[in-house]
Amino acid sequence: MNSIKNLVRRLLGKKSKSLSARNAYNLIASSYDQKPNQIIPKLDQFLVEELLKEDPGDIANSFDYGAGTGRNIPLLSSLSSDSVYAYDISIEMLNILKAKFPQTILVSAKNRFDLSIATNSIDLILCNLCIGYVKDIESLFAEWDRVLSKQGMIILTDIHVDLLANGNRNFDINGSTIYIDHFLHEEKTFHALFSKFNWEISQFQEMKVDENVKSIFEQKLDSYSALEGKKMLFGYKLKKN
Ligand SMILES: C[S@@+](CC[C@H](N)C(=O)[O-])C[C@H]1O[C@@H](n2cnc3c(N)ncnc32)[C@H](O)[C@@H]1O
């Protein structure tokens, strides 16, 4: 426990108040799967499944961007007739993913967004709870556009900007709170880029805390009352034209 605290202190240094996503998730990785009752990932799972409910079409290859320890690999495997690819900025998160799901193809990235995936080869890109950590989303979307097949689909979800506006992204680990560098991308920024890449919005959802998701709060009904009516997550289903 003390060693984690010391490591956090060392990485944070004296000046900066938060860690880069890479450093933070390398530190968080070993405890990431030990928190099964967290609300945000459960709400996100619900949203991702909602967005994929209507016939997702024929998917040979899918790609999980910001895959973490592989929460969504089983879902992508069930939808994909060929391979599931995964990329994450944190090597420690990916090591856990690979140990759990050895059949997953790990993607490397040269020059930040130059992914080791063939052009037009991916039918579904999933990026959940990650885009807020990416500063240059335009360059990332350009790379997604390259690897996506014609009529390919993107599922993009993250924490709602209303929830993040005055807050931060953090993670509690062994009594220490890790704050993670993140970026606020507004809806109008997303929409301008979707137009630029000619990605059609097939579905858009803002997930509020309401009766539809009350069961997710189970033993945390205090949190439910405190958050009722608040927008927690957003989700897009996009189609490449
Ligand atoms: C909250 S976790 C979500 C992981 C996974 N999608 C899930 O649902 O469990 C965010 C993940 O995004 C990754 N990440 C952060 N910045 C990234 C970037 N610029 N490119 C790729 N992955 C990134 C982190 O390392 C972390 O694994």
The ligand as an ORCA input file, in Angstrom:
! r2SCAN-3c Opt
* xyz 0 1
  C     -11.890      3.815    -18.168
  S     -10.778      2.778    -19.036
  C     -11.924      1.910    -20.119
  C     -11.350      0.618    -20.601
  C     -12.342     -0.285    -21.355
  N     -12.847      0.364    -22.553
  C     -13.468     -0.687    -20.416
  O     -14.635     -0.452    -20.736
  O     -13.178     -1.260    -19.367
  C      -9.980      3.896    -20.169
  C      -8.915      3.216    -21.001
  O      -8.490      4.129    -22.023
  C      -7.089      3.989    -22.171
  N      -6.546      5.199    -22.815
  C      -6.378      6.419    -22.285
  N      -5.894      7.276    -23.194
  C      -5.772      6.586    -24.342
  C      -5.329      6.930    -25.652
  N      -4.924      8.167    -25.962
  N      -5.326      5.959    -26.579
  C      -5.713      4.697    -26.269
  N      -6.133      4.318    -25.064
  C      -6.173      5.255    -24.098
  C      -6.595      3.762    -20.766
  O      -5.292      3.230    -20.716
  C      -7.686      2.839    -20.214
  O      -7.375      1.491    -20.435
*
